[in-house]
Amino acid sequence: MYNNRLVMHFLALFIFTLIINFLCMGFWTNVAEARPEFAAELDKDCNFCHIDPAGGGPRNRIGEIFEENYFEFPEDFDMDAVTEEAKEVVKQLTTSLDLQTAFIKDMHADGDEGAVAGCNSCHSSVDRFLLMQAEVTFNAQASEKVRLTLSNNVGTTLNAFATVDAIPKHLYVKAGQFRLPFGIKQKDHNILVREGYELGSNKRDVGVELGGSLGKVFYNAAFFNAGNATAKGALGTVGGQLGPIRAGVSCIFEQPGEEWKRLIGAFITASYGGLSLEGEFNFENNEDVASFAIDDVNSKGYYFGAKYRILPQLTVAGRYGLFDPDRTILGDAGRRFTFIAQYNFMENGAISLFYWANLPNADREPDEKITNKGMLRQLQGSDQIILMSRFWF
């Protein structure tokens, strides 16, 4: 029964994705990596607002105006004039700073242990402030089609790559160190299944990425080191958009050791007005790379959520996620509800309140047999409150 449910979930997502791709053929759309809610609302390519054609990261002048006006364009906004002005600047250097701090309050403190709270804290007795991010990004427009990007977060290099806009909208080429373009592009690095598969927003690798769009179909491919210089991996994504709905499938093949691993994810997003919905289902196989039998699936995870902009400055969101690292072990799955409220109190500042409700697993093993502290907390159901402030320039 368990396997049948897993098969039905994946087949439903996969078939729905194929239907959308079929219906979308022959039309124009956004590039794959744009944020779903804004991409659907503006009906523009992601490099319309972002410097990087793959989406994300620092915005160009149009994107800055859009963000400064709380993700709307002002009534007197002359899009054509700003676009032409931006095209006249062939060589330029832009910089940005993203600073985030957080106060973490663990709801199940253990006074005897004396540990401090952290992102994966367990039995902490001392709540604390954390510097979550202090990322400085430099973008140099070397020529009309070539950009250089470098970003550093508290002494650690995150991005260091060159992007060639080979065929505008249809093909870009990126080489260097970058975030792997798997599934839905996420800024939140605390999504349970993403962290379980080591695909959080802070994860980077070295390699080459290609991507673009054709009609309503978007695509990308990447070849990378898979974690170390002796390993290897490849990634591919294909999807489509029909109005406000975007869906696709991503697949990673990598060989970090002697065995190949395969991670497949089906994802879907939808946006209407201030409401956006998204979901992603992933499963991994460590056996024969040619086998797709459901009995060979070793782990699975998924998440789905909703976000609503009550006001231009105020957004509320909720998400449910599950990650089962080993389907042969009963009781090792973690489940989490995440509730978020964000208020942009100034053009370049926001404050967010997170509540993590880690649901207890009734089938969990005894404490002494669980070595992963983060997993121990998730299985027990220990909750956390996180108050985060963010400033960007």
C-alpha positions as CSV (number, residue, x, y, z in Angstrom):
1,M,0.0,0.0,0.0
2,Y,2.9,2.4,0.8
3,N,4.5,1.8,-2.5
4,N,1.2,2.2,-4.4
5,R,0.6,5.6,-2.8
6,L,4.1,6.7,-3.7
7,V,3.6,5.6,-7.3
8,M,0.3,7.4,-7.6
9,H,1.7,10.7,-6.1
10,F,4.6,10.8,-8.6
11,L,2.6,9.7,-11.6
12,A,0.0,12.3,-11.0
13,L,2.6,15.1,-10.8
14,F,4.5,13.7,-13.8
15,I,1.4,13.3,-16.0
16,F,0.2,16.8,-15.1
17,T,3.6,18.2,-16.0
18,L,3.5,16.5,-19.4
19,I,0.1,17.8,-20.1
20,I,1.2,21.4,-19.3
21,N,4.3,21.1,-21.5
22,F,2.1,19.8,-24.4
23,L,-0.4,22.6,-24.1
24,C,2.3,25.3,-23.7
25,M,4.2,24.5,-27.0
26,G,4.4,27.4,-29.5
27,F,4.0,30.3,-27.1
28,W,6.4,32.7,-25.3
29,T,7.2,32.7,-21.6
30,N,9.6,33.5,-18.8
31,V,13.0,32.0,-18.3
32,A,12.9,29.1,-15.8
33,E,14.6,30.6,-12.8
34,A,12.3,33.7,-12.3
35,R,10.3,33.8,-9.1
36,P,7.0,32.2,-9.9
37,E,4.7,34.8,-8.5
38,F,6.4,37.8,-10.1
39,A,7.2,36.0,-13.4
40,A,3.6,35.1,-13.9
41,E,2.3,38.6,-13.0
42,L,4.7,40.5,-15.3
43,D,4.8,37.9,-18.1
44,K,8.5,38.8,-18.7
45,D,11.8,37.0,-18.9
46,C,13.7,37.0,-15.6
47,N,16.5,39.1,-17.0
48,F,13.8,41.9,-17.3
49,C,14.3,42.5,-13.6
50,H,17.5,40.6,-12.8
51,I,21.1,40.9,-14.0
52,D,21.5,37.2,-14.2
53,P,19.4,35.7,-17.1
54,A,18.9,32.6,-14.9
55,G,17.1,34.7,-12.4
56,G,17.7,35.5,-8.8
57,G,20.4,37.7,-7.3
58,P,20.8,41.4,-7.7
59,R,18.2,43.3,-9.8
60,N,18.8,45.6,-12.6
61,R,17.3,49.2,-12.6
62,I,13.9,47.9,-13.7
63,G,13.9,45.3,-10.9
64,E,15.1,47.9,-8.4
65,I,12.1,50.2,-9.2
66,F,9.8,47.2,-9.0
67,E,11.1,46.2,-5.5
68,E,11.3,49.8,-4.2
69,N,7.6,50.2,-4.9
70,Y,6.9,47.0,-2.9
71,F,6.7,44.7,-6.0
72,E,4.5,46.9,-8.1
73,F,5.3,49.5,-10.8
74,P,4.4,53.1,-10.0
75,E,1.6,54.7,-12.0
76,D,4.0,57.1,-13.7
77,F,6.5,54.4,-14.5
78,D,7.8,54.7,-18.1
79,M,9.0,51.1,-18.8
80,D,10.2,51.9,-22.4
81,A,12.3,54.9,-21.2
82,V,14.0,52.9,-18.4
83,T,14.6,49.9,-20.7
84,E,16.3,52.1,-23.3
85,E,18.4,53.9,-20.6
86,A,19.6,50.5,-19.3
87,K,20.5,49.3,-22.8
88,E,22.8,52.3,-23.2
89,V,25.0,51.2,-20.3
90,V,27.3,48.6,-21.9
91,K,30.0,48.3,-19.2
92,Q,29.2,48.8,-15.6
93,L,30.0,47.5,-12.1
94,T,27.1,46.9,-9.7
95,T,27.4,45.9,-6.1
96,S,24.8,44.7,-3.6
97,L,24.7,43.8,0.1
98,D,22.3,41.3,1.7
99,L,22.5,41.3,5.5
100,Q,20.3,39.1,7.7
101,T,20.3,38.5,11.4
102,A,18.1,36.2,13.5
103,F,17.1,35.6,17.0
104,I,16.3,31.9,17.6
105,K,14.1,30.9,20.5
106,D,13.9,27.1,21.1
107,M,10.6,26.1,22.6
108,H,12.0,23.0,24.3
109,A,15.1,24.1,26.2
110,D,17.2,21.8,28.3
111,G,18.8,23.7,31.2
112,D,21.2,20.9,32.1
113,E,22.9,20.8,28.6
114,G,23.8,24.4,28.4
115,A,23.8,24.4,24.6
116,V,23.0,27.5,22.5
117,A,20.3,27.6,19.8
118,G,21.2,27.2,16.2
119,C,19.6,26.4,12.9
120,N,19.5,22.7,13.8
121,S,19.5,23.2,17.6
122,C,18.4,20.5,19.9
123,H,17.7,20.7,23.7
124,S,19.2,24.2,23.8
125,S,19.1,26.2,27.0
126,V,20.5,29.5,25.7
127,D,18.6,31.4,23.0
128,R,20.8,33.5,20.8
129,F,21.3,36.0,18.0
130,L,22.8,34.7,14.8
131,L,24.3,36.3,11.7
132,M,22.5,34.4,9.1
133,Q,23.9,36.2,6.1
134,A,26.2,39.0,5.1
135,E,26.6,38.5,1.4
136,V,28.3,41.1,-0.8
137,T,27.8,40.6,-4.6
138,F,29.7,42.2,-7.5
139,N,28.4,42.1,-11.0
140,A,30.6,43.4,-13.9
141,Q,29.1,43.9,-17.3
142,A,32.2,43.0,-19.4
143,S,30.4,43.4,-22.7
144,E,26.8,43.4,-24.1
145,K,26.5,39.6,-23.6
146,V,29.1,38.7,-21.0
147,R,28.7,39.3,-17.2
148,L,31.0,38.4,-14.3
149,T,29.6,37.7,-10.9
150,L,31.3,37.3,-7.5
151,S,29.7,37.0,-4.1
152,N,31.1,36.4,-0.7
153,N,29.3,35.6,2.6
154,V,31.2,36.2,5.8
155,G,34.5,35.0,4.2
156,T,33.0,32.2,2.1
157,T,32.8,32.5,-1.6
158,L,29.3,31.6,-2.8
159,N,29.1,32.6,-6.4
160,A,32.0,33.0,-8.8
161,F,31.0,32.6,-12.4
162,A,30.8,34.1,-15.9
163,T,27.6,34.3,-17.8
164,V,27.3,34.5,-21.6
165,D,24.0,35.5,-23.0
166,A,24.7,33.4,-26.2
167,I,21.2,33.6,-27.7
168,P,19.1,36.1,-25.8
169,K,16.1,34.4,-24.1
170,H,16.9,31.0,-25.8
171,L,20.4,30.1,-24.4
172,Y,22.7,31.4,-21.7
173,V,25.9,29.7,-20.6
174,K,27.3,29.9,-17.1
175,A,30.7,28.7,-15.9
176,G,32.2,28.7,-12.5
177,Q,30.8,28.2,-9.0
178,F,27.0,28.5,-8.7
179,R,23.8,27.1,-7.1
180,L,22.6,24.0,-8.8
181,P,19.3,24.9,-10.7
182,F,17.1,22.1,-9.3
183,G,13.4,22.3,-9.1
184,I,11.8,25.5,-7.7
185,K,14.2,28.3,-7.1
186,Q,14.1,28.9,-3.3
187,K,15.7,31.6,-1.1
188,D,14.8,29.8,2.1
189,H,17.6,27.4,3.0
190,N,15.6,25.7,5.8
191,I,13.2,23.7,3.7
192,L,13.3,20.2,5.2
193,V,13.6,18.1,2.1
194,R,16.1,20.5,0.4
195,E,18.4,20.3,3.3
196,G,18.0,16.5,3.5
197,Y,19.2,16.2,-0.1
198,E,21.9,18.9,0.4
199,L,20.2,21.3,-2.1
200,G,19.6,24.2,0.2
201,S,19.9,27.7,-1.2
202,N,23.4,28.1,0.4
203,K,24.8,25.0,-1.5
204,R,27.1,25.7,-4.4
205,D,29.2,23.6,-6.8
206,V,31.7,24.1,-9.6
207,G,30.7,23.4,-13.2
208,V,28.9,24.6,-16.3
209,E,25.2,25.5,-16.7
210,L,23.2,26.0,-19.8
211,G,19.6,27.2,-19.9
212,G,16.9,29.2,-21.6
213,S,13.4,29.0,-23.0
214,L,11.6,28.3,-26.3
215,G,8.0,29.3,-26.5
216,K,6.2,28.2,-23.3
217,V,8.9,25.6,-22.5
218,F,11.9,26.3,-20.2
219,Y,15.0,24.2,-19.7
220,N,18.4,24.0,-18.2
221,A,21.3,21.6,-17.8
222,A,24.4,21.6,-15.6
223,F,27.5,19.5,-15.3
224,F,29.4,19.8,-12.0
225,N,31.8,18.2,-9.5
226,A,29.2,16.6,-7.2
227,G,30.8,17.8,-4.0
228,N,34.5,17.2,-4.7
229,A,37.1,17.3,-7.4
230,T,37.1,13.5,-8.1
231,A,33.2,13.1,-8.2
232,K,31.0,14.0,-11.1
233,G,27.4,14.9,-11.7
234,A,24.8,16.1,-14.2
235,L,21.5,17.8,-13.9
236,G,18.6,18.6,-16.2
237,T,15.3,20.4,-16.0
238,V,12.4,20.8,-18.4
239,G,9.1,22.4,-17.8
240,G,6.4,24.7,-19.2
241,Q,4.0,27.5,-18.3
242,L,0.3,27.9,-19.0
243,G,-0.9,31.3,-17.8
244,P,-0.1,31.6,-14.1
245,I,0.8,27.8,-13.8
246,R,4.4,26.6,-14.1
247,A,5.4,22.9,-13.8
248,G,8.4,20.8,-14.6
249,V,10.7,17.9,-13.8
250,S,14.3,18.0,-12.6
251,C,16.8,15.1,-12.4
252,I,20.3,14.8,-11.0
253,F,22.7,12.0,-11.7
254,E,25.8,12.1,-9.6
255,Q,28.6,9.8,-8.5
256,P,30.1,11.2,-5.3
257,G,31.6,7.7,-4.5
258,E,31.5,4.3,-6.0
259,E,27.8,4.2,-6.6
260,W,25.6,6.5,-8.8
261,K,22.8,8.4,-7.2
262,R,19.7,9.6,-8.9
263,L,17.4,12.4,-7.5
264,I,14.2,13.2,-9.4
265,G,11.9,16.1,-8.5
266,A,8.5,17.1,-10.0
267,F,7.4,20.6,-9.2
268,I,4.5,23.0,-9.8
269,T,3.7,26.6,-9.0
270,A,0.7,28.8,-9.5
271,S,0.1,32.5,-9.0
272,Y,-3.0,34.6,-9.1
273,G,-3.1,38.2,-7.8
274,G,-1.4,38.2,-4.4
275,L,-1.7,34.5,-3.9
276,S,1.0,32.0,-4.9
277,L,1.1,28.2,-4.4
278,E,3.9,25.8,-4.9
279,G,4.8,22.2,-4.4
280,E,7.7,19.8,-5.1
281,F,8.0,16.0,-4.7
282,N,11.5,14.4,-4.7
283,F,12.8,10.8,-4.5
284,E,16.3,9.3,-4.6
285,N,17.7,6.0,-5.8
286,N,21.2,4.8,-5.0
287,E,21.0,1.5,-7.0
288,D,21.4,0.8,-10.7
289,V,21.2,4.1,-12.5
290,A,19.1,2.4,-15.3
291,S,16.4,1.1,-12.8
292,F,13.3,3.1,-12.2
293,A,11.5,0.5,-10.2
294,I,9.6,1.9,-7.1
295,D,11.1,-0.8,-4.9
296,D,14.6,0.7,-5.6
297,V,13.6,4.2,-4.2
298,N,15.7,4.7,-1.1
299,S,14.4,8.1,0.2
300,K,11.7,10.6,-0.6
301,G,10.5,14.0,0.4
302,Y,8.1,16.7,-0.5
303,Y,6.8,20.1,0.5
304,F,3.9,22.3,-0.5
305,G,2.9,25.8,0.6
306,A,1.0,29.0,0.0
307,K,1.9,32.7,0.2
308,Y,-0.4,35.7,0.2
309,R,0.4,39.4,0.0
310,I,-2.2,41.0,2.3
311,L,-0.7,44.4,1.6
312,P,2.2,45.4,-0.7
313,Q,4.4,45.5,2.5
314,L,2.9,42.5,4.3
315,T,3.1,38.9,3.3
316,V,2.0,35.7,5.2
317,A,3.0,32.2,4.2
318,G,2.7,28.6,5.3
319,R,4.5,25.4,4.3
320,Y,4.4,21.7,5.1
321,G,7.4,19.4,4.4
322,L,8.4,15.8,4.9
323,F,11.8,14.1,4.5
324,D,12.2,10.3,4.8
325,P,16.0,9.6,4.5
326,D,15.6,5.8,4.4
327,R,12.4,4.1,3.4
328,T,13.6,0.8,4.9
329,I,13.8,2.3,8.5
330,L,10.5,2.9,10.3
331,G,10.3,6.1,12.3
332,D,13.2,8.2,10.8
333,A,11.0,10.6,8.8
334,G,10.9,14.3,9.8
335,R,7.8,16.5,9.3
336,R,7.6,20.2,9.7
337,F,5.0,23.0,9.4
338,T,6.5,26.4,8.8
339,F,4.5,29.7,9.3
340,I,6.0,33.0,8.1
341,A,5.0,36.6,8.3
342,Q,7.1,39.3,6.6
343,Y,6.8,43.0,6.8
344,N,8.8,45.4,4.6
345,F,9.1,48.4,6.9
346,M,11.3,50.4,4.4
347,E,12.5,50.2,0.8
348,N,15.5,48.1,1.7
349,G,14.5,46.5,5.0
350,A,12.2,43.7,6.2
351,I,11.4,41.9,9.4
352,S,10.2,38.3,9.4
353,L,8.7,36.0,12.0
354,F,9.1,32.2,11.5
355,Y,7.5,29.5,13.6
356,W,8.8,25.9,13.1
357,A,6.4,23.2,14.2
358,N,8.4,20.0,14.0
359,L,5.8,17.2,14.3
360,P,6.7,14.3,16.5
361,N,7.2,10.9,14.9
362,A,5.4,8.1,16.9
363,D,7.6,5.5,15.4
364,R,10.9,7.1,16.4
365,E,13.9,5.0,17.7
366,P,15.2,5.4,21.2
367,D,17.3,8.6,21.8
368,E,20.5,6.7,22.2
369,K,20.2,5.2,18.7
370,I,19.8,8.5,17.0
371,T,23.1,10.2,16.2
372,N,21.9,13.1,14.2
373,K,20.8,15.9,16.6
374,G,18.8,17.7,13.9
375,M,16.9,14.5,13.2
376,L,16.4,13.9,16.9
377,R,14.7,17.3,17.3
378,Q,12.5,16.7,14.3
379,L,11.4,13.3,15.5
380,Q,10.6,14.6,18.9
381,G,8.7,17.6,17.6
382,S,10.7,20.4,19.2
383,D,9.5,23.8,17.9
384,Q,11.4,27.0,17.3
385,I,10.5,30.7,16.9
386,I,12.9,32.7,14.7
387,L,12.7,36.5,14.4
388,M,14.8,37.6,11.4
389,S,15.7,41.1,10.2
390,R,17.0,41.7,6.7
391,F,18.6,44.7,5.0
392,W,19.7,44.9,1.4
393,F,21.3,47.7,-0.7
